[in-house]
Amino acid sequence: MADGGAAARFRAEFPALADTVHLASCSQGALSGRLTYALQEIAFSLRDKGAPWEDWVAEVERARAGFARFIGAEPGEIAVLSCASEAAYQVASSMDWARRAAIVTTDLEFPSIAQVWRAQGGRGASVRVARDNGTTVTAEGYAEQIDEDVNLVSVPMALYGNGARPPVREVVELAHERGARVFVDAYQGTGVLPVDVHELGCDYLASGSLKYLLGLPGIAFLYVRAGTEHQRDPELTGWFGRRDPFSFDPRLVDFPAEARRFETGTHPIPSAYAANAGLELLAPLDMATVFEHVSTLAAELSEQLAGDGEMIASPTDAAGRGPQVAIVDQDPDALARWLARRRIVTAPRGRLLRLSLHYYSDRSDVAAVVDAIRRYRKES
Ligand SMILES: Cc1ncc(COP(=O)(O)O)c(C=O)c1O
């Protein structure tokens, strides 16, 4: 963690951390001063100009370009949508299942994405599940399922349950060798893991702003590799999915070549302001340095909790571990409530309590949560 104090300077951008231990970035990132300001800015734009559409459109374009830069893409390769499920749906609806019927997913995928794939059954798609070992899913698990009937392979960059990092690049290579395309759900990765879509080689990648990207709910981004052949036009559409959204021709349903073809109606403007606040904070950072910082803390947290007898549900090896450490608990909601009363914010899910790290996290956060969980166990 020898980064010359850069992480401490980053932490100072989050005044809320003065009295709160924020270990819930896998759910919602911590509140930065810049995000607070962005929310005031949208109120100011309304007070100042009444109906500031030009400012709003500019803010959406800034978010599109900012996210594109962040993942090594071009702005034309990004659709601005409202949630990752919508991104998955738009991709699915543009696939021709009569050509190749199968989608490969994993049971460790975020359920909403898997549900979108399964709902394509009505349009003729069949779903195959890559074998997992309960903690993560391997390239072999995917390889067993991918053949010439597979049209789409869906692989998460980091698992929502325990942060484990499936081998995305290997899965992309495998899928492409066998003529399938790949959708990467990077929601649990962007903002804390280095992401370069050209290095990954994926066809689609979705993420949203509220978690490690340090914005708010309501906005998501879909990367669509330039040159991707669209087997069908998407089913959801609207004026922002037109070549010229301002042509106002009710008889014209044309689709631009760029990723905007997947957009629908009015963009989530307030969330775009929030997304820009987060992207601006993250843009100057080197994501490899960020992930190194996070990995060091995650390793320490995992070792200390395991030393206290906690059951760790995340991978314990550095190669598989992501930005969070999840522990198994009988009642994670009760534990999270107990911690929240002590201003330690965590993210319970199912039988797991998720503790996620960001570049603003430090050793005092690790010490605080380890100590608090120890006390909770003694008291209960
Ligand atoms: C991996 C992953 N994908 C997607 C989502 C959210 O999907 P949506 O934006 O459709 O709510 C989450 C969490 O909320 C997630 O952890």
The ligand as an ORCA input file, in Angstrom:
! r2SCAN-3c Opt
* xyz 0 1
  C     -23.180     -8.230    -10.696
  C     -24.399     -7.359    -10.687
  N     -25.074     -7.159    -11.825
  C     -26.160     -6.379    -11.866
  C     -26.630     -5.752    -10.719
  C     -27.816     -4.861    -10.768
  O     -28.594     -4.998    -11.908
  P     -29.674     -3.888    -12.223
  O     -28.918     -2.641    -12.605
  O     -30.447     -4.418    -13.343
  O     -30.487     -3.672    -10.993
  C     -25.956     -5.970     -9.501
  C     -26.381     -5.392     -8.214
  O     -27.267     -4.710     -7.937
  C     -24.812     -6.775     -9.504
  O     -24.139     -6.985     -8.377
*
